[in-house]
């Protein structure tokens, strides 16, 4: 399994765990928690994409220096 596959699998399990454990908050109309959850996932995905792009940039610089 690739690294991206592992990360997606872990993210799915964490999301499933959070949804099942905090479901009572949504039933009781506490939508601020839901907004914070979506915002934290957005920030985490942005950081993940930034790290992916950064690592690819570093790999291309290493290959240029070798040749």
N, C-alpha and C positions, 0 to 999 in steps of 0.2 A: 504494500500500500504506500502510495506516495505521501510526502509531507503534507501537501494540501488536502489529500483525502483524510489523513489523520486529524488535521485541524478542523475540517468540516464535521467529522464524526464527533469530535469532542465538543464542538460548538452546538451540535444537535442535541447531545446528551445534556449539556448544561441548560440549554433552552427548555428542553422537556422537563428537567428537574425543577427549574424556576417556575414554569407555568403550573406544574402540578402542586407545588408547595405553597404558592401565593395566590391560588385561585380564589380563596375567601376574600381577599382584598378587592377583587374585581366584582364579586357578587355583591359586596357591600357598597358599591359605587365609589370606590377610592381610585379615581382615574389618574391622580397625580403619580401614583406608583407606576402605572402603565406608561405614562409619558416619560418618566425617568428611565424606565427599562428600555424603551425604544431609543432614547437619546444615548444611553450607554452602549447599546449595540451599534449605533451609528458611529460613535467615536471609536469603538473597538475595530470596526470594519475599516474605518479610515486609517487607523494606525497600522493595521495588518497590510493594507494595500501600499502604504508608504514604505513599510519594511520590505515588501516584495520588490517594489521598484528600486529601492536602495540597493538591495543585494544583487539584482541583475546589473545595475550600473557598475558595481564593484567587480563583478565577474568579467564584464567586457573590458574594463581597464586592465585587469590582470592578464587577459589574453593578448591585449595590445602590447604590453610590456614584454611578454615572452617572445614575440616574433620580431 
